[in-house]
Amino acid sequence: MKILIADAGATKTDWVKLSSGNDSSEWSEERYSGVGISPLHHDTDMIEEELRLVRAALGDSFDQIRFFGAGIGTPLIAGKMESILSEMFSCPDIKADSDMAGAASAVLGNHPGIACIMGTGSNSCHYDGASVDRKSASLGYLLDDEGGGVAYCRRLLSDIFKGIAPKDIIEKFEARYSLSVSDVVNHLYRQPAPNRWIASFMPFLVENSDHPYVKSLIESQTSRFFDREFAAYPSEQLSQEGIGFVGSVAVSLKPTIESEMNRRGWKVRAIEKQPIDSLVKQLKEQK
């Protein structure tokens, strides 16, 4: 049996091929990491080009394909992604679902709770133990994504170029990146995926997180995100069922998240960098 699993975010997609013989207790794994894929934001040609690379790395014939991706928020978009996959792979059983569904399954298992993605962007949902039964509106990086790297780094870039950040932080930033205002404007208005570019400065924030200015920026942005993202969830879900976090930003800011959760009396279920490993484990156990 051959299974292909994908976890697609805004920046990258993790692919895992599972293979087993007659004894499904023995599985072999092959992995491939590619660019982010979203049927909502990317055209079919771009997606098919990336899938050709996946075929070259992992093969083109599977018994089952499970694709969890950013931007798959409606049955129409899920159907579009399933159609593209069926054109590129030979497989009788293809299912596409949201990245939130994958994240919730990974960090909550078969128990109810709230799942939250904090990567390039951010989003959350309530999970009943089997499926997503409530999802926060995802409004994109211009209006939302307040727990994503794009929001933290948007504040950093603004403070750097307006001279609000302390002099030592500005000097460190300039020595590392050598960016002008025109460079920033070019990336924001003339280059593809400006949200990814903004979020790419997250390592600088993390590396300087002990600096009082950076510490304050991270803490205030995290608090603002919690205030807004979880405002509509009942208090008993937050305190009793708890929240599981997924994403590179969540892992990087784990101490801040845990501190803020504790301050609010909310329960932390898990904080994982990527859901793919848990999804793979669950699929193996189901066979």
N, C-alpha and C positions, 0 to 999 in steps of 0.2 A: 504493500500500500504506500502511496505517495501523497503527502499533504503539503500544500504551500500556504504559509501564513505571512501576512504583512501587517505592519503597524506603521501607518503613514502620517507624519506630521507636516508642519509647514516647511521645515528645513530639510528633514531627511526621512527615508523610509527604511525600516529594518525588515528584511525578508528571511524566512527560515524554511528550508525544505526538510521535511521529516520523511524518512523511508524505513519501512519494516518488511520483513519476510512474513512467513506464515505465523510466526510467533510475535504478536504485537507488543510483547513485553520488552522486546529489543528494538530500539530505534536508533537510527543514525541521523545526524544533523549536518546540514550544509547551510552556510549563512552568506548573505550578500547585503551590503549597505549602499543605498542609492539616494537620489535626491527626493525631496518631498513631492508627493503627488496629491492633487486635490481636483476631483472632477468638477468642482464648483468654480475654481479659479484658473485651471489649466485647460487648454484645448485638447481635443482628441489626439492630434498629431504629436504634441509634446508628450502626452501620456504613453502613446504607443511607442515612441522612440525610447523612452525609459524602459518599457516592458520588454523591448528587444534585448536590452542589456541584461535584464533579469533572466530571459530565456537562455541567453548565451552562458550565463553563470550557473543556472540551476535546472535548466531543461524546460520542455514545453508540454509535457503530458503529466497530469495529476489526477488522482481520484477525488480530491477535495481541495478547494481553494477558499480561504477565509481572509478577507481584506477589511481591515479597520482603518478608516481614514478621516482626516480633517475635511470638513466641508460636506460630509455625507449626512445631511440633516433631514432629508425627506426621502420617501420611497422613490420619487422621481430621480433624484440624484443617485441613490443607491442602484437603481435600475440601469442608469447610464454607465456606472462603473462596472456593473456585472456584465453588461453588453460588451464593453471594451475588453474586459478580461476574457470573455468567451471567444472573441475574435482572435486573441493572441495566444490562447492556451487551449489544449485539448483537455476538457474536464467536464464531467457530467454534473458536478455539484459545486456551484459557485455562489458565494454569498458575500455581499458587501454591507458593512455597517459602519456606524460612526466611530471616530476615535474615542469618544466618550464611552461608548458601550464596551470597547476593548479595555479602556482604563478602569472602568468600574468593575468589570469581571476580574481584572488582574489584582486590584488592591482590596476588593471586598469579598471575592469568592462567591459563595452562595448565601451571604448574609446581607441584610439591608443596610444602607448607609448612603453617604454623600461622597461622590468622587469628584476630584478637582484636578484639572490639567494646568500645570504652570511650566510652559516651555517657551517657544518664541511668542506665542499668544497664550490665552488662558480661557477656561470655561469650566462649568460644573454641571452636575446632574444629581438627581436622586435615583437610587437603584434599589429595587424591591427584593433583591436576592437572586433574580433570574433575568431581569431586563430593566432598561431605563424607563421609569414611569414619569419622570419630570426632568426637563432640561432647561437650564438658564439660557436666555436669548444670547446668541453669539453675534455681536455687531461689528466685528472686525477691528483692526488696529487703530482706525481713526476715531471710533467712538467707544471702544471697549478694550479688551485684552489687558486689563489693569493689573493682572497678576503675572503677565508674561514679561520676558526679557525686553520686549519692545517698549513697555511702559517704564520700567526702571531706567533703561538706557536713554529714552527720550528725555527724561528729567536730567540725566547726567549731561547729555549733549547740549541741552539748553543752558544749563548752568555753566558749562565750560565756555561756550561761545559768548555768553552774556557777561562773563566775568564774575558770576555769582559764587562759583566754587572757589575754595581756598587756593592761594597762589601755588602751593606745593603740588596740589592735585592737578592743576592746570599744566604745570611744567612737566609732570610725569606723563600726562596724557599727550602733550605736544611732542615730547621726546619719542614716544612710542608710535604715534600715528601720523604726525606731520600733516594734519588736515587743515584746509582753509575753509572759509565760509562757502566759497564757490564749489568746493569739493562736496560739501554736505548737501547743498542745493541740487547739485548734479545727481547725486545718489538718490535723493528723495523724489525728484521730478523727471529724471531722464533715464534712470537705470531700472531694470526689473527687480521685483521683490524688495521694495524699500523696507518693509517690516523686518525681513531677515537681516538686512544690513544694519538697521538700528539695533536689533537685538544682539548683533555680533560683538558689541562692546561689553557684554555681560562679564566675560572673564576679567576685564579691568576692574569692574566693581567688586567682584568676589575677591580678587587678589589684594584689594585695598580696603577690605571690609572692616579692618580694625581702626581705620582712620575715623575720627569723630564725625566728619562731614559725611562720609560714605555710609557709616553705621546709621546715622540719622536719616539719610535718604532711604536706605533699605527698610528701616523700621517704619517710617511714615508711609511709604508706598505700600508696604505689606498691610498695615493697619487700614489704609484707605481701601485696598482691595477687599479685605475681609468685610469691612463695613458695607460695601456695595454688593459684592458677589453673593454673600450669604444672607442678606437682609430678608429675602422672601421665604427662607426655609424656617419651618417651625423650630422653636428653641429646643424641644425634646429630641428632634433629629440631630441637632448639632451637639447636644450634650450627652445623649445616650447612645445613638447609633454611631455618631462620629463622622469624621472626614478622612478619606484616604487620598493622598496626593501623588501625582505622577508628573515627571518631567525634569529636565536638567536644571531648571531654575529652582524647582521645589527642593531638589537634593542639595544644590549649592547653598540655599538659604535655610536649610533644615533647622539650625539652632534658633533663628529668628521666628520661623513658623511655629516651632514647638513652644517657644516663649509666648508668642501672641495667642496661641490656642489655649495655653494654660491660664493666661491672664483673663480670658473670656469664659473659662470653665467649659471649653469644648474638648471633645475626645479626639485624639489622633489615632487613626486606624493603622496607617502605614504611610511611608514616604519612599517611593521608588523612582529610579531614574527613567526606566522604560518598561512598558508592560509586556513586551514581547516574550521575556523569559517565563513569566507566569502564565501567559496565554499558551505557550508551547507545552508547559507542564500540564495544564488543564486538558488540552487536546489529547495528550498521551494517555492520561488517566481515563478519558472517556472511551478509548478504543479497547 
